[in-house]
Each structure stands twice: as structure tokens, then as C-alpha cells.
Amino acid sequence: GTDNRSSHPRVLYNGMARVRESVFAQHGVMTLSLLGRQKNISNTPTNLSAVGRSSAAEPFGGDAPARRGAEGAAGGEQGTPRTERVQGSKSAEFKSAEFKGEAAVTEDEKLLEHCDWFCEEERLLEPPPKRRLRRTAEAMATEVSLLAAQAKAAGACSRAAASESFPLVSIIVPAHNAMTTLDAALESVLCQDYCGRVQVSLFDDASTDGTAERIAHWLARLNANGFETVASGSRWQPSGNVDAKAGGIGFAKNRAVAQSEGAVLIFLDSDDIMLPARISQQVLALSQSPRAIVGGAWRRLPDGATAHYESWANSLSPERLWLEQFRETTLQMPTWAIRRETFARVGGFVEKPAEDLAFFLKHLDDFPELLLEEGGAVDAIREEGTHAAALVGPSRSAEGLKFGRIEAMLAARLRADPPLVRVGSREEPLLLYRWSASSMTSTVSRRELLAVRVAAFERRVLTLPSWEAFTVWGAGRDGRQFVSALSPAARARVLALADIDPKKVGSTYTNHRLEPPLSLPIIHVREMRPPVVVCVSLRRADESAADNGCSAQPTGEIARAASELGLVEGRTVWYFF
């Protein structure tokens, strides 16, 4: 829809979406035909425009297409709709085949077996399930403001019972020209239900808009409500320089951490809003996973500003938090909570763009046991899988068993000592994460982010013996930029670029601007030699699949091809975009 600013709608809202003729022929008419048999409808609409007008009234119109989502829009699984194309119709009319006798019923039952989004025929007649009304991010922000007003009225008595048995928490708040948003951020501190001591550490990074005055106001207010405070600024007198320039987010965070005292560090950007349970939930999670970065579920403010990204970030499983690490920071920095020891071990933030990504990836360097390299436990799993295959027969291959055991081993290791943990849910988030086009995370260049990710990939994955030589899947922009970002030594180990576009396969990619100049063959993905780095954007592949082009593959095809090649994610294949 329009919320995610995509040219290809993924969700049908009350029928207000474009549906390609081929997709409707594959899925829509099949549904109409089945519905017609159940309800004995004789006047089923026979053209796209009529169906569009009636979709809001039919039971399938509000729920089934929405559940299908991107899978239906991208083509999904192939089915054979029981329809006949009416030739010579400018409006692409269709006529449903009639259902007669027992044979027709049997054929329909077979048809339903291929319709994965309807498990039972009765579901065609069910109305959409009732769902709890979803609060908007703006409504949540208003609730926090009201709670803050109550906390202000309560005064210091609201924190008088702070227990010494809980760790001291320091909330790290960097601020630069944050006068218009700082009030809402610090109001959310007053609402926290954590029972231990809380210190607020603010650093003013050369603001020129009155942020220093707002911080002074809030120091008094926080102290009056039982919070400990510490604050400084690069221009503050007597020690500051009145002509100091802003040092950046990494610089400000490092200064705020240095002046704080808490055993637990909770990061809060000066334009975000915490929900009341944030500190208590994250401190609990850290007590169970002390080496982890503990992130929190979040909602975008304004609501729906980056719907696709928000949905992806809040739906990652513990395994995906690790396996998608080279695509993005799978836990977003404004939601982080870490122990002070973790901050010291990583060495703080780099004081240049992409400081959160650099910290995130350097933190993961300390978990080499999660890189499932050849030898040791993996060889034992291979032997066990081969023996098991001999017992169960040809229905399950040794390779399939081995891959399943490797995935189980990764899951077990992640449970035992997770590097990344997320708490909360999209319905009950811990943070309202403000977005604006001018935010620093929106202004870091794509190449800067790629350089940080590639450097981490080289030091962590390309040092493994099994990655002595590898293939890059994707001969488009992403694949070429990945190869160019590699160091000369790592670049020399790339065997080829792989693609499915017949215009590219068989040609050679050359780049004479690199030193030394680069020349790589472009092969078909069927000819790839593992291990493999996938440089095909999974999101862009989903969207372009509906165009029936060859420049990208839908995510399902990528995963299926990887499985057919025997690639194991996290060991012999990593996704990079």
C-alpha cells in the first residue's frame, strides 16, 4: 500500500490496490469459482472491474488477499484456475467453468490442495477474524505524556522505593539541536516502572537551538522525581569550547557513557519515546543473557512511515537476528541495552558515520562458535546424518539430515549464549522510534554502510578455511559494488559472478578502475561453486518478480536454488542485501 511508499502494493486494503491480470487469472478467478459452488452464486462477476466493485462485500475480499500479501503479488505457487478466457474482450473478461456432478467436485478438491492459503473450503465463507484494535504510535505517545504528568505530580515519592538489589541503570541520551523533541523523550523516562536506581546521562553535542536550556530544566525535574542525573556539553563552560563543532552521534554517545556510572546502559535518542516497561524488561533479559545486545520491539513515529522496514525488524526470529547480520543491524541502535562490560569490550563507538553498525558487527566478532565451520561438531553431524540416512532409507537424504542437524546446532548455541536478543512485540513495543528525512541514519551513504559490512565479513568469514575461494550470486549493481568493496586480497579469491539473466550469463564483468583491474566471468547460478555470497536484494527481488523480468529472482526462488545446491545459511551461504 501507500504506507511503505512502494510502487508495488503488497497488501490489499478494501480492494484499493492494483492487481495484475496474470495474478488475478491465477488466483482470483479460482477463488470466485470455489465461492460460487459453495453459495450457488449464478451472477459471479465476469470482469476485473466488476470484481473490484464487489470485493468489499465478498467474504474473501477483505481477508484472503491480505493474508496472501506479497506472496500472491509476486506470483506465489503455480496453480491452474478452472477458468476459460473469453477471447476478444478488451477488459480481460473471464468465465468460470460450471461445476457438475461428482467428477467436478473431485477436481475442485484437487484444486484446493494446491491453494495453500485456504486449508479448508469452509474458510471461503468465513468473515475476516476479529482483531484487537491496533493503537497508533501517536496514541501511545499521548499515553506516555499523560503518565509523565502523573509522575510529575507524584514527585520524588514515585522513586522513593528504588531497590538497591537491582543494578544501577544509566540512560544514555546524546543530543544535538534537540529542543523540539527532548521534552517528549525525557517525559518517557519519568514513566518507567523499573524498581532500581536510574541515572540519566545527557551530552549536548554543540547545539545552537536552546537544547542546553532544556537540559538544565530537565535536570531539576528529573532530580525532583527521584532520578540521578549527570550532564555536560562540548560548548558548556567552564571546560567547553564555545566554538566547538558537533562531533557526531558516536562522539556524543561515548561522552555520555564516559560520565555515567550504571552497570547497565540503556540508549535513548533525544527524539524517541520509551514505553513504561522498557527498562525493566531489558534488565531482566540482560540478567539471563549477560553478553548480549538486548534490543526492543519498536513502532515508527509517525505511524507507518517505514512500514516494510518496521515489519521486517520486529519479526526476526533469534536465528534470523544472527543470520541476517550482514544485511542490516538486526537490532536497531535506539532500542539497545547492554552491560558496561560489553561496551568496554567492543571499545565504544567509532566517531564517524555508521557507528551503530560498526559496534554491532564488532560485538558479533566475539561469537566465533556460531560460525559453523568444517571440522569438529559439523563433521560429527555429517557422520550422524549419513548413518541416520542408512536407517530411514532413500526418503530422506543424508544431506538433508545433516543440514537439519546444523540448523538445530545453531539454534541450540544461540539459546545457550545469544549475542542478540529482542524483547517486546510490535503490539507491545518498548520504543517509539522517530523517523525523519534529516536523521543521521537516513543520511549515511550506501557505500559507507557497505564498507563496514564488507570489512566485518572479511575478518570474520573470509578467514575461515572453507572460504578460501567463493562465488558472488548477483551480477547487478549489488554484486558489483560488493566485489569492488572487497580488499584486493579478498577480491582475488572471487571465482565468478552468478546470475539468471540470459543477457549477462556468458559475459565478463571488468572494472579497470580497481587496482589491480578486475575481470570476472558471469556464470549461471546452476554452475556456482560454493561457498556463496548472495548479493541479490531480497526485498527488490520480491517486488520485481511480479514484472516477470530476469534481473532478479523472488525470495522463494533464491532459497529454493540455494537448497538445491546444498548451501547451508550461516556456513556456506550468506545473504548480503
N, C-alpha and C positions, 0 to 999 in steps of 0.2 A: 504494500500500500504506500501511501504518500509519506507515512511517518518515517520510514527508513530511507527516503529520498532516492529510491531505486527506480530505474526506468522499466523494471520488470516486476510487477506486483507479485508478492509471494502468498498473500493471504486474501481471501475474498471477504470483503466487508459488505454485507447486504446486497450482494450482486454487483457492487460498483467496482468492477475490475475488468480489464481486457482479457479475453480468453481466446487463444489462437484456435483457428478452425481445426487443425490437426489434433490438438489436445481434446477439444470438445468431441470430435468424432471418435476418439479412442476411449474416453471416459464418460463424457456427459450423456450421450445417447444411450449407452449401455445402462446407465442408472435409470434413465427415463423409461426404458423398456421394462426393466425389472419392476419399477414402481407401478407401471401400467398394469402388469399382470396381477400384482398384489391388490390393487384398488379398482381393477376393472375400468380403468380410465380409457375412454374411447376418443377423447379430444386432446391427446397429448400434443403439445406444441410441436410443429414440424420445421421451425427455422430458428436460427440463432437469436434473432431479435425477439421473437415471441417467448422463447425460453428465458431470455434475460428479463422480460417483464414479469414472468410468473415465478421467477426463482425465489423471491422473498416469501411467497405464500406456500411453496412446497417444503415439506419437511427436510429434504436433502439440501435445500438452498442455503440454509443458514449455518449448517454444521459440517456436513461431509466434505465439501470442498475446502473449508477452512482447516479441517483436520489433515487433509491431504497436503496442504501447504505447498512448500517448494517442490516436493516430490512429484506432485501432479503437474505443476507448472513446468518442470524440467523434463517431462516425458514419462517418468516412472517406469514401471514394469510394463512390458508389452502385453496387451490384451486384444481380443478380437471382438469388437462390438457387433451385436446382432442387428445391424442396420444396413439399409440399402441407400446408396447415394442417388439422389434424383438428378439426372443429367439435365444440363441446360438451365440450371437455376442460378441466377446471378447472386442470390442471397445465401447460397450454400445450404439448401434445404435438405433435410433428411427424413426418411420414412422408416418407422420402426417395423420390424418384422412381426407378424402376428404369432401368437402363441396358441398352438392347437395340439391337443392330445397329450398322452403320456410322454411321447418322444420329445416334444418341445420342452416339457418340464425337466426331463433328464438333461437336455442340452443346457438349460439355464442353470441347473445345479453345477454342471461342469464349469460354466462361465463364472459362477460365484467363487469357485475355488481359486481363480486367477485374480480376483478382485480383493487384494489384500487389505483394503481399507473398509470392507464390510465383512465381518466374520460371520454374521448371521443375517438371513433375509429380513428378519423382523426389525433389524436396526434401520431399514429403509423407512419404516413407518414411525420410528421414534422421534420425538422432538429433540432439539438440542438439549443436552443436560444442563440443568441449572447450576450456575457457578456463583460463588460468593462475589459480591460486588468488589471490584478492584479499586483500592484507594489510589488516587493520583499522587505523584511525588509532591505536588503543590499542597495537597491536603495534609500529607504527612508533615511538611514543613510548618504548616499552620499549627498543627497539634504540638509540635516541639516548641513553638513560640509561646503557646498558652501554658505549657508545662514550665517553661522558663520563668514566666510571670509568677506562677505559683511558688517556684523555688525562691525567687527574689523576695516575695512576701514572707516566706518562712525564715529567710536569713540564715545565720550560721547554724541554727539548730538542725537544719537539713543535713549537715555533715558532722554533727557532734558525735555521732555514734561510729565514726570511721574506725575500723578494726585494725590493730597492728598485726594481726595474723595474716592479713593479705599483703601482697607485695605493693610497694610504692609504685604508682604508675605515673609516668611523665607524658603529657600530651604535647607533641612537638608541632608547633604552629609557625611556619615561615610566612612572612607577609611582605608583599611589595605592592604599594598603591592599592590597598585592600579596604579602604574606608567604607565603601558601599556594601561590602559583603561580610566584613569582620563581625559585626553585631550578631548576625544570624548564626555564624559558626560558633562563637563563644556562648551564645544562648544555649546551644545544644550541649555544651559542657555542663551547664547547670542542671540539666535534666538526667544526667547519668545515674543509674541505680547501683553502681559499684559500691561495695561496702568498705573498701580500703581507702588509704590516703591517695589523693590525686594532686599532682603538681602540673601546672600549665606553664610551658616554656615557650615564650614568644621571641622571635627575632625579626626586627624591622630592617629589610634589605633596601636601604637608601630610598625610602618612599618620599614622595613630594606632594601627596594629596591630603595630608592630615591623618594618615594612619597612626603616627606616633601619638597624637592626642587621643585617638580612640583606644589605643593600647593602655594609655595612662588611666583612662576612665575605667577600663575593664579590669585592671589590676586591683583597683579598690573594690569593685563589685564582686570579683571572684573571692578576694580575701574575706569580704563580709559574709560570703556564703560558705566559708569553711574550706576553700581551696588554697593550696600553696601556689605561689607564683614566682617566676623569675623572667626578666625581660631585658633585652638590650637591642641596640641598633647600630648599623655601620656609620650613621651620621650623628648618633646621640653623643652629647657632651657629658663628661669632660674628655672621655677617651676616644670618641669617634672623630671622623674626618668629615667636616661639613660638605666637602666636595666629592665625597666617595661616590663611585658608580655602583650600580646594582651588580652583585656578584653572581646572581642566578639561583635557581632553586636548590641545586646541590650545595652551594656555598651556604645558603641560609639554613638549610636543614642541619648541616654539620655544626654550625654555630649554636643552633637551638639545642642540639643533642649535647654538645660540649658543656653547656651551662646547666644542664638538667642533672637530676640525681636518681631518677627512678630505675628500678631493676627491669621494668617493662616499659618499652617505648611504643606509644600509640601515635601514629602520624595523622594529622588533620590539616588539610589545605585550608587557607583562610577564606575560601569561598564555598566550602562544603558544609554539610549539616549532618551531625551524628544522631542516630536514633538512640533512645534511652538505654537499651540493653547492650550497646556495642562493647564497652569496656569489660563488663562482667563476662560476656560470652567469650571474648577473645582471651582474657586472662585465664579462664577455665581451659580453653583449647591449648594455650601455651603450657599449662601445667601438665597436660597429657602428652604434648609433642614439643618439648623444650627447644629442639634445634630448628623448628620450622619457622617459615614466614607464615603467619596466620592472617589471611585476608578475610574480607567480609562480603556478603552479597550486597548489591547496591542497586539503586534506581537512579535514572538520569533526571537531572533537573535543568531545563524544563522537561516535563514528562514526554517520552517518545522521541527526544532529539536525535538519538543514535540507537534506534530500536534493534537493528541487527546485531550490533556490537554488544549491546546490553544483554540480549538474549544469549549470545554465544558465551559471554564471560560468566554469566550466572548459571550456566547449565553444564559446565565441565565436571566430569567425574574425577575422583582422585587420580586415576590413571591418566586422564587427558590433561590434567594440570601439569604432569611431567612430560607427556609425550608431545605436547604442542608448544613446548618451551621456546623453540626456535622460530615459531610463527609470531609470537607476541608475549608480553608479560601476562601470563595466565591469571595472575592475581594483581589487580590494579593498585598502584602505589598508594593512593589516598586512603585505602582500606587496610593498610598493613599494621600489624602489631608484631613486635619482635622482642626478644630478650636483649639486654645491653651487651651480653657476651657475643651474640650473633653480629651485632653492629660492629663490634671491635674486631671480630674475626674477619669479616669482609673488608674492613678498613675504611668504613664510611662511604660517602657518595663521592664519585668523581665530580669535579666542579666545572662541568661542561655539559652540553645538551645530551639527552638520553641517560641522565644519571640514574633513573629508576631501573631502566633495562640493564645497564651495566651492573648495578648492585644485584639485581635479580639473578643474572646469569653467573656472576661470580659466586654468589651464595650456593648455587647448584653445583659448582665445581667440587664442593666438599662431600658429594654423594656419589663417588665413582662406583659403588657397589650396585647402583641402579643401571649402569651401562652393561647390558647383558652380553659380554664378550665371549668369544670362543674359549673353550677350556673350562676346567673346573666344573661348576654346577651345570653349565649348559651342556657339556659333553655327557654328564651323568643323565641329564634329562633326555638327550638323544638316545642313549642306550636303553633307558627305561621305556621310551616311546617305541623303539624298534621291537623290544621284547613284547610289549603290550599288543602291538600290531599283529605279531605272530599268533597271539592268543585269540584276538577278536576277529581275525580273518580280513579279507580284502575290503570290507565295507568301510573301514576307517584306516587311512594310511598312517604309516609311522611318522611322516612329515606333519600330518595334521595333529596327531597326538603330541608331537614334540612342540609344535607352536602353541598348542593349548597349555602345555606344562610351563613353557617360558612365560606366557602371559600370566599364569597363576603365580609363578615365582615373583614376577614384578609386582603383582598386586600384594603378595604377602610381604615383600620388603617395604612397599610403600605404607602398609598398615603398621609395620613394626617401628619404622623410624621415618615418618614422612617429612620431606623437605618443604612441602607446600600443603596448607590446609585452608579450606574455606568454610566459614560458618555463616549461619543465616540462610535465608532463601529470598527469592525475588518478591514473594508475598510479604515476607517479614525481613526486610533488608536492615543492614546496620548503618548504612550511609546513604545520603542523598548527594550524588556526585554531579556537581555543576559543570555544564559544558558551555563553552563559548568559542567562537572562531578565533579569538585572540589569545586563548590559553596556551601555555608553553607546550603542552603535549600536542597541540594542533599545529605548532609552527616548526617542530623538529623535522628536518628533511628526511625523506625516504632513504636516501643514500647514507645518511648518518646512522639511522637505525639499522640498516643492513650491515654496515661496517662493524657495529658492535656485535650483532648476532653471528656474523661470519667469524670474527675473532674468537668468540666463545666456542663455536663449532670446531675450529681448527685445534684449539688447545685441549678440547675435551674428547671429541670423536675422532678426529683425523690422527690422533696419536695412538689409536688402537691398531694392533697388527692387522686386523681384518679389513681395515680401511686404507690399506696401502695404495690401492687404486680403486676408483669408483666412477659411476656414471651419473650424469645430471639429467633428470627427466624434465624436459621443457626447453625448447629451442627458441622460445619467445623472449619478451623483454625480461621477465623474471629470471629465467635461466641464464641469459647473457649477463645480466647485472650480478648475479651470484658468482659466476665464474670470474668476472672482472674484479670482484671484491676480494677474491682469494689472494693470499700471498703468492709470489712466483713459485715457491717450492710446492705449495699445495696445488696450484693450478696445473703444474706439470703432471700431477697424478690423475687428472681427469681423463678418462678413456674416451668419452664421446658425449654429445648431447643426444637425447632421445625425444621423439615426438611422434604424433599420429598424422600430422598434416602432410598429405602427399606432395605438396609444393615445397616442403622443407626436407623431407626424408630423401636421402641420397646426395644432398648438397653438403657444402662445407661452410662452417662459420669461421670467419677470420676477423681478427682485431689487431691492426698494426699499431694502434696507439699504446698497447701494453708493452711492457719490457720484461722478458723478450716477447716479440709478437706471437700471437696465439692463433692456432689453426686446429679446429676440431671437426671430425666427421659428424653428420647428423644421421642417426640411425632410427629405425622403427622401434617402438617400445618393446616389441616382441623379441628384439635382438639384444636387449640390455643385459649387461653383466652386473650382478650385484657386487657390493652394496650400492644403494641408490639414494640420491638426494632429490626429492620431488620439489621442483620449482614451478609448479602449476598452481595458481591461486585457487584454492578450493571454493571460495565464495564466487569468484568470477566464473569458474567452471560451471557452477550451478546455474548462473544466470544465462550464460551463453549457450548452454546445452539446448535450450528451447529454440534457439535460432538455427539449429541443425548445421552449425559450422564445424570446421575441423581444427580450429585453432586451440580448442580446449576440450576437456572431457568432463562430464558430470562426475561429482564426487563418487557416486556408486561405481562408475566405470573405473576410476582410478584405484579404488580399494579392491575391486574385483581383479583387475590386472595385476596389482601387487601381490594378491593372494595366489594367483595362478603362477606367478614367478617364484613363489616360495619365500617372499620377503616378509620379515618379521619387524613390525614397527618398534622402534627403540633399539634395534640391534642391527638390522641390515637395510633399513629404510627410515629416513627422517623426512618429515614434511616441513617446508621452509616458508610457505606463503599461504 
